[in-house]
Amino acid sequence: MQGENDRMTKPESARRRRFRRAAIAILVLSVLPMIPVIFAASVAHFAGCRLDESGAQTCLIGGFDAGPLLYTVGMGFFLIALLAMIAGAIAAAIWIAAVVFYVVRGMFFRR
């Protein structure tokens, strides 16, 4: 039992680290534009206002009509977030294809 715990683990290869970093970068960059959309939706929800695609609604927060601002932030960044998620999906598909390529290549061309 003692020998099982003392075994040295195989060091992580540089290629595997690059693939892992690329996956994390793809995830972060595709989710990052959703932050303003979530913020605008949260502010509208807690203020008791309506935020939707039909147009800017009146939303009084501390005597200030924040409806047009929330609409611009929420819907404007929604398009950017949608495009970022599409780009992230394409990048993830390329990443998966690269991982499969290197795994298959490693299976057939071992040194």
N, CA and C atoms as a LAMMPS dump frame, in Angstrom:
ITEM: TIMESTEP
0
ITEM: NUMBER OF ATOMS
333
ITEM: BOX BOUNDS ff ff ff
-5.0000000000000000e+02 5.0000000000000000e+02
-5.0000000000000000e+02 5.0000000000000000e+02
-5.0000000000000000e+02 5.0000000000000000e+02
ITEM: ATOMS id mol type element x y z
1 1 1 N 0.815 -1.195 0
2 1 2 C 0 0 0
3 1 3 C 0.861 1.264 0
4 2 1 N 1.948 1.233 0.751
5 2 2 C 2.793 2.415 0.841
6 2 3 C 3.404 2.761 -0.516
7 3 1 N 3.769 1.764 -1.284
8 3 2 C 4.389 1.993 -2.587
9 3 3 C 3.444 2.658 -3.562
10 4 1 N 2.145 2.383 -3.432
11 4 2 C 1.16 2.987 -4.328
12 4 3 C 1.119 4.505 -4.17
13 5 1 N 1.187 4.967 -2.956
14 5 2 C 1.112 6.403 -2.705
15 5 3 C 2.419 7.115 -3.033
16 6 1 N 3.515 6.401 -2.971
17 6 2 C 4.82 7.01 -3.192
18 6 3 C 5.218 7.055 -4.659
19 7 1 N 4.445 6.402 -5.51
20 7 2 C 4.805 6.415 -6.93
21 7 3 C 4.847 7.837 -7.447
22 8 1 N 5.82 8.105 -8.274
23 8 2 C 5.921 9.446 -8.86
24 8 3 C 4.946 9.532 -10.018
25 9 1 N 4.254 10.632 -10.082
26 9 2 C 3.335 10.82 -11.196
27 9 3 C 4.105 11.293 -12.414
28 10 1 N 3.588 10.96 -13.564
29 10 2 C 4.232 11.344 -14.806
30 10 3 C 4.109 12.859 -14.974
31 11 1 N 5.221 13.555 -15.269
32 11 2 C 5.131 15.006 -15.435
33 11 3 C 4.263 15.368 -16.634
34 12 1 N 3.582 16.472 -16.5
35 12 2 C 2.685 16.913 -17.562
36 12 3 C 3.506 17.459 -18.725
37 13 1 N 3.155 17.057 -19.928
38 13 2 C 3.91 17.5 -21.091
39 13 3 C 3.57 18.947 -21.429
40 14 1 N 4.472 19.578 -22.161
41 14 2 C 4.257 20.973 -22.554
42 14 3 C 3.053 21.083 -23.481
43 15 1 N 2.866 20.106 -24.338
44 15 2 C 1.727 20.13 -25.258
45 15 3 C 0.42 20.063 -24.484
46 16 1 N 0.367 19.221 -23.469
47 16 2 C -0.849 19.101 -22.663
48 16 3 C -1.139 20.398 -21.918
49 17 1 N -0.089 21.047 -21.417
50 17 2 C -0.28 22.34 -20.743
51 17 3 C -0.809 23.384 -21.716
52 18 1 N -0.275 23.391 -22.947
53 18 2 C -0.754 24.346 -23.945
54 18 3 C -2.214 24.09 -24.273
55 19 1 N -2.593 22.825 -24.423
56 19 2 C -3.993 22.505 -24.708
57 19 3 C -4.895 22.939 -23.563
58 20 1 N -4.459 22.723 -22.345
59 20 2 C -5.262 23.116 -21.183
60 20 3 C -5.398 24.627 -21.107
61 21 1 N -4.304 25.35 -21.336
62 21 2 C -4.367 26.814 -21.32
63 21 3 C -5.266 27.341 -22.434
64 22 1 N -5.19 26.715 -23.602
65 22 2 C -6.046 27.141 -24.716
66 22 3 C -7.515 26.917 -24.382
67 23 1 N -7.826 25.799 -23.742
68 23 2 C -9.218 25.522 -23.371
69 23 3 C -9.724 26.545 -22.361
70 24 1 N -8.893 26.891 -21.395
71 24 2 C -9.29 27.886 -20.396
72 24 3 C -9.469 29.254 -21.046
73 25 1 N -8.569 29.62 -21.955
74 25 2 C -8.673 30.909 -22.648
75 25 3 C -9.944 30.973 -23.494
76 26 1 N -10.272 29.892 -24.178
77 26 2 C -11.494 29.845 -24.988
78 26 3 C -12.714 30.038 -24.096
79 27 1 N -12.739 29.354 -22.972
80 27 2 C -13.871 29.456 -22.054
81 27 3 C -14.012 30.876 -21.502
82 28 1 N -12.915 31.449 -21.039
83 28 2 C -12.97 32.787 -20.443
84 28 3 C -13.371 33.834 -21.479
85 29 1 N -12.767 33.786 -22.66
86 29 2 C -13.056 34.794 -23.671
87 29 3 C -14.463 34.683 -24.231
88 30 1 N -15.03 33.494 -24.22
89 30 2 C -16.39 33.376 -24.734
90 30 3 C -17.446 33.727 -23.684
91 31 1 N -17.108 33.656 -22.404
92 31 2 C -18.061 33.983 -21.343
93 31 3 C -17.928 35.444 -20.89
94 32 1 N -16.782 36.053 -21.095
95 32 2 C -16.518 37.412 -20.616
96 32 3 C -17.537 38.451 -21.086
97 33 1 N -17.98 38.464 -22.345
98 33 2 C -18.957 39.483 -22.756
99 33 3 C -20.336 39.329 -22.117
100 34 1 N -20.608 38.227 -21.448
101 34 2 C -21.91 38.054 -20.801
102 34 3 C -22.014 38.828 -19.49
103 35 1 N -20.91 39.293 -18.944
104 35 2 C -20.933 39.988 -17.656
105 35 3 C -21.79 41.257 -17.707
106 36 1 N -21.637 42.17 -18.706
107 36 2 C -22.517 43.352 -18.735
108 36 3 C -23.985 43.001 -18.936
109 37 1 N -24.275 41.953 -19.694
110 37 2 C -25.665 41.543 -19.91
111 37 3 C -26.281 41.067 -18.595
112 38 1 N -25.55 40.246 -17.873
113 38 2 C -26.04 39.752 -16.58
114 38 3 C -26.195 40.907 -15.595
115 39 1 N -25.247 41.851 -15.615
116 39 2 C -25.33 43.006 -14.722
117 39 3 C -26.564 43.849 -15.027
118 40 1 N -26.805 44.142 -16.305
119 40 2 C -27.971 44.952 -16.692
120 40 3 C -29.267 44.24 -16.33
121 41 1 N -29.329 42.938 -16.567
122 41 2 C -30.533 42.178 -16.225
123 41 3 C -30.752 42.144 -14.712
124 42 1 N -29.678 42.029 -13.946
125 42 2 C -29.798 42.012 -12.485
126 42 3 C -30.274 43.358 -11.95
127 43 1 N -29.707 44.442 -12.459
128 43 2 C -30.125 45.774 -12.008
129 43 3 C -31.599 45.995 -12.337
130 44 1 N -31.995 45.63 -13.547
131 44 2 C -33.402 45.794 -13.938
132 44 3 C -34.317 44.945 -13.061
133 45 1 N -33.896 43.731 -12.763
134 45 2 C -34.724 42.845 -11.938
135 45 3 C -34.885 43.402 -10.52
136 46 1 N -33.78 43.814 -9.911
137 46 2 C -33.853 44.311 -8.535
138 46 3 C -34.546 45.663 -8.438
139 47 1 N -34.565 46.429 -9.527
140 47 2 C -35.274 47.71 -9.534
141 47 3 C -36.75 47.519 -9.884
142 48 1 N -37.122 46.3 -10.242
143 48 2 C -38.511 46.014 -10.592
144 48 3 C -38.873 46.492 -11.987
145 49 1 N -37.893 46.55 -12.86
146 49 2 C -38.117 47.036 -14.226
147 49 3 C -38.128 45.871 -15.206
148 50 1 N -38.563 46.184 -16.411
149 50 2 C -38.613 45.184 -17.463
150 50 3 C -37.475 45.46 -18.448
151 51 1 N -36.718 44.439 -18.789
152 51 2 C -35.645 44.568 -19.759
153 51 3 C -35.853 43.489 -20.809
154 52 1 N -36.225 43.923 -22.011
155 52 2 C -36.426 42.958 -23.09
156 52 3 C -36.058 43.604 -24.419
157 53 1 N -36.236 42.839 -25.493
158 53 2 C -35.813 43.284 -26.82
159 53 3 C -36.761 44.297 -27.458
160 54 1 N -37.937 44.518 -26.891
161 54 2 C -38.938 45.366 -27.537
162 54 3 C -38.57 46.847 -27.512
163 55 1 N -37.689 47.24 -26.62
164 55 2 C -37.274 48.637 -26.551
165 55 3 C -37.002 49.048 -25.122
166 56 1 N -36.537 50.27 -24.965
167 56 2 C -36.226 50.775 -23.631
168 56 3 C -37.513 51.044 -22.864
169 57 1 N -37.601 50.529 -21.673
170 57 2 C -38.752 50.726 -20.791
171 57 3 C -38.363 51.739 -19.717
172 58 1 N -39.34 52.414 -19.16
173 58 2 C -39.077 53.352 -18.074
174 58 3 C -38.64 52.571 -16.845
175 59 1 N -37.514 52.982 -16.276
176 59 2 C -36.975 52.305 -15.104
177 59 3 C -36.349 53.362 -14.197
178 60 1 N -37.095 53.76 -13.185
179 60 2 C -36.61 54.8 -12.281
180 60 3 C -35.788 54.184 -11.157
181 61 1 N -34.547 54.629 -11.077
182 61 2 C -33.646 54.198 -10.006
183 61 3 C -33.09 55.461 -9.361
184 62 1 N -33.543 55.756 -8.166
185 62 2 C -33.092 56.954 -7.459
186 62 3 C -33.436 58.244 -8.189
187 63 1 N -34.588 58.302 -8.867
188 63 2 C -35.001 59.491 -9.583
189 63 3 C -34.398 59.62 -10.974
190 64 1 N -33.62 58.664 -11.372
191 64 2 C -32.976 58.673 -12.689
192 64 3 C -33.6 57.582 -13.547
193 65 1 N -33.966 57.927 -14.777
194 65 2 C -34.532 56.927 -15.692
195 65 3 C -33.386 56.137 -16.318
196 66 1 N -33.143 54.95 -15.791
197 66 2 C -32.043 54.115 -16.256
198 66 3 C -32.477 53.145 -17.357
199 67 1 N -33.722 53.224 -17.797
200 67 2 C -34.233 52.304 -18.812
201 67 3 C -33.442 52.301 -20.105
202 68 1 N -33.209 53.464 -20.732
203 68 2 C -32.428 53.468 -21.977
204 68 3 C -31.003 52.958 -21.793
205 69 1 N -30.377 53.301 -20.663
206 69 2 C -29.022 52.826 -20.393
207 69 3 C -28.987 51.313 -20.222
208 70 1 N -29.926 50.782 -19.445
209 70 2 C -29.984 49.332 -19.252
210 70 3 C -30.266 48.613 -20.564
211 71 1 N -31.129 49.198 -21.382
212 71 2 C -31.44 48.595 -22.677
213 71 3 C -30.197 48.57 -23.564
214 72 1 N -29.476 49.679 -23.605
215 72 2 C -28.269 49.754 -24.437
216 72 3 C -27.216 48.765 -23.962
217 73 1 N -26.98 48.729 -22.66
218 73 2 C -25.979 47.802 -22.126
219 73 3 C -26.432 46.358 -22.31
220 74 1 N -27.673 46.084 -21.947
221 74 2 C -28.161 44.706 -22.009
222 74 3 C -28.259 44.157 -23.411
223 75 1 N -28.88 44.894 -24.303
224 75 2 C -29.105 44.379 -25.657
225 75 3 C -27.886 44.576 -26.557
226 76 1 N -27.139 45.668 -26.352
227 76 2 C -25.941 45.892 -27.155
228 76 3 C -24.879 44.845 -26.89
229 77 1 N -24.655 44.572 -25.614
230 77 2 C -23.659 43.567 -25.272
231 77 3 C -24.179 42.158 -25.501
232 78 1 N -25.506 41.997 -25.59
233 78 2 C -26.047 40.674 -25.881
234 78 3 C -25.584 40.204 -27.251
235 79 1 N -25.575 41.116 -28.229
236 79 2 C -25.093 40.768 -29.564
237 79 3 C -23.616 40.406 -29.52
238 80 1 N -22.838 41.204 -28.808
239 80 2 C -21.408 40.916 -28.68
240 80 3 C -21.204 39.574 -27.986
241 81 1 N -21.987 39.308 -26.941
242 81 2 C -21.87 38.034 -26.227
243 81 3 C -22.254 36.867 -27.12
244 82 1 N -23.283 37.051 -27.919
245 82 2 C -23.699 35.993 -28.831
246 82 3 C -22.601 35.689 -29.843
247 83 1 N -22.01 36.739 -30.399
248 83 2 C -20.917 36.533 -31.352
249 83 3 C -19.706 35.892 -30.68
250 84 1 N -19.428 36.282 -29.437
251 84 2 C -18.304 35.683 -28.713
252 84 3 C -18.558 34.207 -28.424
253 85 1 N -19.805 33.862 -28.104
254 85 2 C -20.105 32.449 -27.858
255 85 3 C -20.004 31.627 -29.133
256 86 1 N -20.409 32.198 -30.255
257 86 2 C -20.272 31.493 -31.532
258 86 3 C -18.792 31.303 -31.859
259 87 1 N -17.998 32.359 -31.678
260 87 2 C -16.558 32.244 -31.912
261 87 3 C -15.933 31.237 -30.945
262 88 1 N -16.406 31.232 -29.701
263 88 2 C -15.905 30.263 -28.721
264 88 3 C -16.25 28.841 -29.104
265 89 1 N -17.44 28.634 -29.647
266 89 2 C -17.828 27.284 -30.083
267 89 3 C -16.962 26.825 -31.254
268 90 1 N -16.68 27.737 -32.171
269 90 2 C -15.808 27.388 -33.298
270 90 3 C -14.4 27.09 -32.802
271 91 1 N -13.889 27.922 -31.885
272 91 2 C -12.555 27.689 -31.328
273 91 3 C -12.506 26.384 -30.538
274 92 1 N -13.577 26.063 -29.821
275 92 2 C -13.624 24.802 -29.078
276 92 3 C -13.632 23.611 -30.032
277 93 1 N -14.341 23.734 -31.157
278 93 2 C -14.347 22.643 -32.145
279 93 3 C -12.961 22.449 -32.733
280 94 1 N -12.263 23.542 -33.011
281 94 2 C -10.888 23.436 -33.517
282 94 3 C -9.989 22.819 -32.455
283 95 1 N -10.171 23.216 -31.196
284 95 2 C -9.368 22.669 -30.102
285 95 3 C -9.599 21.169 -29.973
286 96 1 N -10.857 20.734 -30.032
287 96 2 C -11.17 19.305 -29.933
288 96 3 C -10.558 18.543 -31.103
289 97 1 N -10.625 19.127 -32.308
290 97 2 C -10.027 18.476 -33.478
291 97 3 C -8.518 18.35 -33.299
292 98 1 N -7.873 19.366 -32.737
293 98 2 C -6.429 19.296 -32.506
294 98 3 C -6.082 18.229 -31.478
295 99 1 N -6.867 18.15 -30.411
296 99 2 C -6.617 17.114 -29.392
297 99 3 C -6.783 15.732 -29.996
298 100 1 N -7.853 15.517 -30.75
299 100 2 C -8.085 14.213 -31.39
300 100 3 C -6.946 13.9 -32.358
301 101 1 N -6.502 14.898 -33.126
302 101 2 C -5.415 14.692 -34.074
303 101 3 C -4.151 14.228 -33.354
304 102 1 N -3.78 14.909 -32.256
305 102 2 C -2.565 14.537 -31.541
306 102 3 C -2.702 13.198 -30.827
307 103 1 N -3.885 12.874 -30.347
308 103 2 C -4.087 11.563 -29.702
309 103 3 C -3.972 10.449 -30.734
310 104 1 N -4.641 10.612 -31.87
311 104 2 C -4.583 9.598 -32.921
312 104 3 C -3.171 9.494 -33.475
313 105 1 N -2.517 10.614 -33.691
314 105 2 C -1.142 10.598 -34.181
315 105 3 C -0.214 9.879 -33.195
316 106 1 N -0.436 10.108 -31.917
317 106 2 C 0.379 9.451 -30.908
318 106 3 C 0.127 7.953 -30.838
319 107 1 N -1.104 7.525 -31.162
320 107 2 C -1.427 6.105 -31.113
321 107 3 C -0.758 5.347 -32.259
322 108 1 N -0.65 5.979 -33.417
323 108 2 C -0.133 5.277 -34.587
324 108 3 C 1.345 5.522 -34.842
325 109 1 N 1.899 6.583 -34.295
326 109 2 C 3.297 6.907 -34.566
327 109 3 C 4.084 7.026 -33.262
328 110 1 N 4.06 6.002 -32.479
329 110 2 C 4.83 6.011 -31.222
330 110 3 C 6.297 5.821 -31.523
331 111 1 N 7.091 6.489 -30.739
332 111 2 C 8.55 6.358 -30.925
333 111 3 C 9.111 5.424 -29.916
